[in-house]
Every structure is written in C-alpha cells, then in structure tokens.
Amino acid sequence: MSMTGLGEVADLAGKIADKIWPDASQAQKDALSFQLAQMQAQTDTNKVEASSQSLFVAGWRPFIGWICGCGLAFAFLISPLFTWLAALFGHPIKFPELDLGTLMTLLLGMLGLGGMRTFEKVNGIKAGH
C-alpha cells in the first residue's frame, strides 16, 4: 500500500471503468465462446437423439420431413387437381390454403442442412467435427 493510497484508488477506478465500459474485443470473444459452447452442446444432443432407437426421440426429424413433403404435395398436387376435377363435374370446392411461407422456410432449412451433411460425407468429414 502506498503512502498516498493513490495507486489503490487508481486500480479501483480502473476496475469500475472496466465494468462500465468493457473492452469490446473481450466482450466479442466471450460472446463467441458462449455461442461455440452452445453449438457444441446442441451437436452432442443431436448425436444422442440420432442414435436413439425410440421413434419419439430419433423420429422427429423424419416426421418434420414427411410433414413438409405432405404439405407440398397437398398445396401443389392434391388441392389443384381435386379443385379442377370437382369443378369439371359441377361441384366446385375450395380447399384450404396452407401457409406456404412457413412451410417453405422449414423445408428449405431442412434441405440446406441435408445438403450440407451430404457435402460433408462426400468430403469425408465425420458428423460433429
């Protein structure tokens, strides 16, 4: 401890200033580390889910894929075809319309992940590495 105590006051002021105005690069590093830890945890969870024999654990991804496929089939094949056939036979009906924006967002996200995994397999990259 110095005789004037100014060194300790300066250290305390520096600590307070760091709390109020943290170093941006350190904050960015901390945020990136947190995001990477979250991604690793999700990857580990995905591995456990994918290896499960239970349909309720490992089956949700295929289920979502089938929902997307059925939704597209309904919106682009079934609904237009049956609407046309019903009108042809004098019984015009209107099928409900699906929210294709949400459906396409989900489908394209899944296809993108599937395409990325295919690219990894072709290039010999193991899952999660």
Secondary structure, 3 states (H helix, E strand, C coil): CCCCCHHHHHHHHHHHHHHHCCCHHHHHHHHHHHHHHHHHHHHHHHHHHHHCCCHHHHCHHHHHHHHHHHHHHHHHHHHHHHHHHHHHCCCCCCCCCCCHHHHHHHHHHHHHHHHHHHHHHHCCCCCCC
